[in-house]
């Protein structure tokens, strides 16, 4: 069976060494030594000044929105995982969808300014599949209209733009360290900011607002992560360069086949050093996609329609017009990609895609 993804797992003995230390200290959570060590090592690896390790990427978004005191309308993308939109709505703001670019699949920066109103407080944009948004144009719009910018960078570990990690852009950048991600801590996430005052507020927020045992500096939530999760992150970080190298080789193997298959790739933002976290392809029609999925599934290959459906179809939101996203959502498919995927398995996937072009439902 070839799944859409499989988590990377390090040698169990290395993880067990960290677990033995946890048992000895009997310190399981509440800002333990491994959480602090992971934060320090990640800051060094990513070359960032400020970050906080959290329990997941959704809490990261919610804390970012709360820390920046966002209200009213928030411009965002309809092409993302539901957590992006639900976090905005959960915090009492109104998601305002701007359509996506048909080539990069990111929010179309040329359409953002037209969506700005007197009620707009921020832009929350997703670097889709780890592909950078037009961060320079978004920053210019934000400065012009005094808007905050949050980037949902859940897919972005290892991606750089003009030599800088993508986590270094926006007022706050958030990410996920979920088991399906390039770098994972089983469950986990993080927030990044260059603003020490925003960092301080988010640090309070992730721990119920505690300012010592008898005082609360701010409103808060339980955003902490455990020593067991941090231990997995510390071990996995040792292997991240090998993981990224293997992803690049696998990505290039797909690239070898794709020109012969009747699909197209997304356009990677110029200036990006892409992390090859996902391999999405866009079919000519939804019927072509469904044919391919049925044939692949019949051979125990399980790609994913990611993202589908469009977020503007959510029942709890007012319908908004995003025709490009509505169309792309029906035709985009992510192909299997993970550390242990072999060249032979990639070849099988691509041969099945070729066969699907002549396949009848």
PESUL-V132595 format. One record per residue. N is the residue number from 1. RES is the residue in one small letter. OMEGA is omega in radians with two decimals (none if undefined). BURIAL is + if it has 9 or more other ideal C-beta (glycine too) atoms within 8 Angstrom, else -. D_LAST is the distance of its C-alpha to the last C-alpha in whole Angstrom. Layout:
# PESUL-V132595
n-><N/N>
res-><RES/RES>
omega-><OMEGA/OMEGA>
burial-><BURIAL/BURIAL>
d_last-><D_LAST/D_LAST>
This chain:
# PESUL-V132595
n-><1/2/3/4/5/6/7/8/9/10/11/12/13/14/15/16/17/18/19/20/21/22/23/24/25/26/27/28/29/30/31/32/33/34/35/36/37/38/39/40/41/42/43/44/45/46/47/48/49/50/51/52/53/54/55/56/57/58/59/60/61/62/63/64/65/66/67/68/69/70/71/72/73/74/75/76/77/78/79/80/81/82/83/84/85/86/87/88/89/90/91/92/93/94/95/96/97/98/99/100/101/102/103/104/105/106/107/108/109/110/111/112/113/114/115/116/117/118/119/120/121/122/123/124/125/126/127/128/129/130/131/132/133/134/135/136/137/138/139/140/141/142/143/144/145/146/147/148/149/150/151/152/153/154/155/156/157/158/159/160/161/162/163/164/165/166/167/168/169/170/171/172/173/174/175/176/177/178/179/180/181/182/183/184/185/186/187/188/189/190/191/192/193/194/195/196/197/198/199/200/201/202/203/204/205/206/207/208/209/210/211/212/213/214/215/216/217/218/219/220/221/222/223/224/225/226/227/228/229/230/231/232/233/234/235/236/237/238/239/240/241/242/243/244/245/246/247/248/249/250/251/252/253/254/255/256/257/258/259/260/261/262/263/264/265/266/267/268/269/270/271/272/273/274/275/276/277/278/279/280/281/282/283/284/285/286/287/288/289/290/291/292/293/294/295/296/297/298/299/300/301/302/303/304/305/306/307/308/309/310/311/312/313/314/315/316/317/318/319/320/321/322/323/324/325/326/327/328/329/330/331/332/333/334/335/336/337/338/339/340/341/342/343/344/345/346/347/348/349/350/351/352/353/354/355/356/357/358/359/360/361>
res-><x/x/x/x/x/x/x/x/x/x/x/x/x/x/x/x/x/x/x/x/x/x/x/x/x/x/x/x/x/x/x/x/x/x/x/x/x/x/x/x/x/x/x/x/x/x/x/x/x/x/x/x/x/x/x/x/x/x/x/x/x/x/x/x/x/x/x/x/x/x/x/x/x/x/x/x/x/x/x/x/x/x/x/x/x/x/x/x/x/x/x/x/x/x/x/x/x/x/x/x/x/x/x/x/x/x/x/x/x/x/x/x/x/x/x/x/x/x/x/x/x/x/x/x/x/x/x/x/x/x/x/x/x/x/x/x/x/x/x/x/x/x/x/x/x/x/x/x/x/x/x/x/x/x/x/x/x/x/x/x/x/x/x/x/x/x/x/x/x/x/x/x/x/x/x/x/x/x/x/x/x/x/x/x/x/x/x/x/x/x/x/x/x/x/x/x/x/x/x/x/x/x/x/x/x/x/x/x/x/x/x/x/x/x/x/x/x/x/x/x/x/x/x/x/x/x/x/x/x/x/x/x/x/x/x/x/x/x/x/x/x/x/x/x/x/x/x/x/x/x/x/x/x/x/x/x/x/x/x/x/x/x/x/x/x/x/x/x/x/x/x/x/x/x/x/x/x/x/x/x/x/x/x/x/x/x/x/x/x/x/x/x/x/x/x/x/x/x/x/x/x/x/x/x/x/x/x/x/x/x/x/x/x/x/x/x/x/x/x/x/x/x/x/x/x/x/x/x/x/x/x/x/x/x/x/x/x/x/x/x/x/x/x/x/x/x/x/x/x/x/x/x/x/x/x/x/x/x/x/x/x>
omega-><3.10/-3.13/3.06/3.09/3.01/-3.13/2.98/3.07/-3.13/3.04/-3.03/-3.12/-3.14/3.08/-3.12/3.10/3.08/-3.12/3.10/3.11/3.10/3.14/-3.14/-3.11/-3.07/3.13/-2.98/-3.07/-3.13/2.99/-3.11/-3.08/3.13/3.05/3.12/3.12/3.13/3.11/-3.14/-3.12/3.12/3.11/3.10/-3.11/-3.06/-3.11/3.07/-3.11/-3.00/2.99/3.05/3.10/-3.05/-3.06/3.01/-3.09/3.11/3.05/3.10/3.11/-3.11/3.10/3.13/3.14/-3.13/-3.09/3.13/3.08/-3.12/3.11/3.05/-3.04/3.08/3.12/-3.08/-3.09/3.04/-3.08/-3.10/3.01/-3.02/-3.11/-3.14/-3.12/-3.07/3.12/3.10/-3.13/-3.14/-3.12/3.02/3.10/-3.13/3.06/3.05/-3.03/2.96/-3.05/-3.05/3.01/-3.03/-3.11/-3.13/-3.07/3.00/3.06/-3.09/-3.05/3.13/-3.12/-3.06/-3.01/-3.14/-3.12/-3.13/3.05/3.10/-3.13/-3.09/3.12/-3.02/2.96/3.03/-3.04/3.12/2.95/-2.97/-3.12/-3.08/3.13/-3.02/2.93/3.04/-2.96/-3.11/3.12/3.11/3.11/3.14/3.11/-3.14/3.12/-3.11/-3.05/3.11/-3.14/2.99/3.11/3.00/3.05/2.94/-3.08/-3.06/-3.05/-2.77/-3.12/3.14/3.10/3.07/3.02/-3.10/3.04/-3.13/3.02/3.10/3.13/-3.05/-3.09/3.14/3.04/3.03/2.99/-3.14/3.06/3.10/3.00/3.11/-3.05/-3.12/-3.03/-3.13/2.98/-3.09/3.03/-3.03/2.89/3.12/3.10/-3.12/2.97/-3.14/3.05/3.04/-3.06/-3.09/3.12/3.08/3.09/-3.11/-3.14/3.12/3.11/3.04/-3.03/-3.10/-3.10/3.05/-3.07/-3.09/2.95/-2.97/-3.03/-3.01/-3.09/3.13/-3.04/-3.02/2.99/-3.09/-3.13/3.09/3.14/-3.07/3.01/-2.98/3.07/-3.14/3.10/3.11/3.11/3.11/3.12/-3.14/3.11/-3.11/-3.13/3.09/-3.03/-2.99/3.14/3.08/3.12/-3.11/3.10/-3.13/3.10/-3.13/3.12/3.12/3.12/-3.14/3.08/3.03/3.13/3.12/-3.06/-2.91/3.12/3.14/-3.10/-3.03/3.07/3.06/3.09/2.99/3.09/3.09/-3.09/3.07/-3.10/-3.10/2.90/-2.93/-3.07/3.11/-3.11/-3.11/3.04/3.10/3.02/-3.10/3.13/3.13/-3.13/3.06/3.11/3.10/3.11/-3.10/3.06/-3.12/-3.13/-3.14/-3.14/3.12/3.13/3.12/3.08/3.06/3.01/-2.98/3.02/-3.11/3.01/-2.94/0.29/3.13/-0.04/3.08/-3.11/3.09/3.06/-3.13/-3.03/-3.04/3.12/3.03/-3.11/3.11/-3.06/3.07/-3.00/-3.14/3.13/-3.14/3.14/-3.09/-3.11/-3.10/-2.99/-3.07/-3.10/3.05/-3.13/-3.14/3.12/3.09/-2.92/-3.03/3.12/-3.07/3.07/3.14/3.12/3.06/3.10/3.11/3.13/-3.07/3.07/3.09/3.07/3.07/3.14/-3.11/3.13/3.11/-3.03/3.12/3.07/none>
burial-><-/+/-/+/-/-/+/+/-/+/-/-/-/+/+/-/-/+/+/-/+/+/-/-/-/-/+/+/+/-/-/+/-/+/+/+/+/+/+/-/+/+/+/-/-/+/-/+/-/+/+/+/+/+/+/+/+/+/+/+/+/+/+/+/+/+/+/+/-/+/-/+/+/+/+/+/+/+/+/+/-/-/+/+/+/+/+/+/+/-/+/-/+/+/+/+/+/+/+/+/+/-/-/+/+/+/+/+/+/-/+/+/-/-/+/+/-/-/-/+/+/+/+/+/+/+/+/+/+/+/+/+/+/+/+/-/+/+/+/-/+/+/-/-/+/-/+/+/+/+/+/+/+/+/+/+/+/+/+/+/+/-/-/+/+/+/+/+/+/-/+/+/+/+/+/+/+/+/-/-/+/+/+/+/+/+/+/+/+/+/+/+/+/-/-/-/-/+/+/-/+/+/+/+/+/+/+/-/+/+/-/-/-/-/-/-/-/+/-/+/+/-/+/+/+/+/+/+/+/+/+/+/+/+/+/+/+/-/+/+/-/-/+/+/-/+/+/+/-/+/+/-/+/+/-/-/+/+/-/-/+/-/+/-/+/+/-/-/+/-/-/+/-/-/+/+/+/+/+/+/+/+/+/-/-/-/-/+/+/+/+/+/+/+/+/+/+/-/-/-/+/+/+/-/+/+/+/-/-/+/+/+/-/-/-/-/+/-/-/+/-/+/-/+/+/+/-/+/+/+/+/+/+/+/+/+/+/+/-/-/+/-/-/-/+/+/+/+/+/+/-/+/+/+/+/+/+/-/+/-/->
d_last-><22/22/22/22/26/29/32/35/38/41/43/44/48/48/47/49/52/51/51/54/56/54/56/59/59/58/56/53/52/54/54/55/56/52/51/54/53/50/50/53/51/48/50/52/48/47/50/50/53/52/49/49/47/45/43/40/38/38/42/42/41/43/46/46/45/48/50/50/51/48/48/47/44/42/39/36/33/30/28/29/29/30/33/34/34/35/38/40/39/41/44/44/43/41/38/38/34/35/31/30/30/27/28/30/28/31/33/35/38/39/38/40/43/42/41/45/47/50/48/46/47/45/42/39/37/34/34/30/29/33/33/36/37/39/42/45/44/43/46/48/47/48/51/52/51/52/49/48/45/43/40/37/37/35/33/36/38/39/38/41/42/45/46/46/44/42/43/46/45/46/48/46/43/41/39/37/38/35/34/31/33/34/38/38/41/38/39/40/41/44/45/47/50/52/54/57/57/54/53/56/55/51/53/55/52/50/53/54/56/59/62/63/64/65/64/61/61/57/55/52/49/49/47/48/47/48/50/47/44/47/47/44/44/47/46/42/44/46/43/41/42/40/37/37/38/35/32/34/33/30/29/30/28/25/27/27/24/22/24/22/18/17/18/22/24/26/30/32/36/38/41/39/39/35/35/32/31/27/25/22/20/19/16/16/14/12/9/9/11/8/6/9/10/8/9/13/13/12/15/17/17/17/18/19/18/22/23/21/22/24/28/29/27/29/31/34/34/35/32/32/31/29/27/26/25/23/21/21/20/17/16/18/18/20/20/22/26/29/32/31/28/29/28/26/24/23/23/20/18/19/18/14/14/15/13/10/11/10/7/4/0>
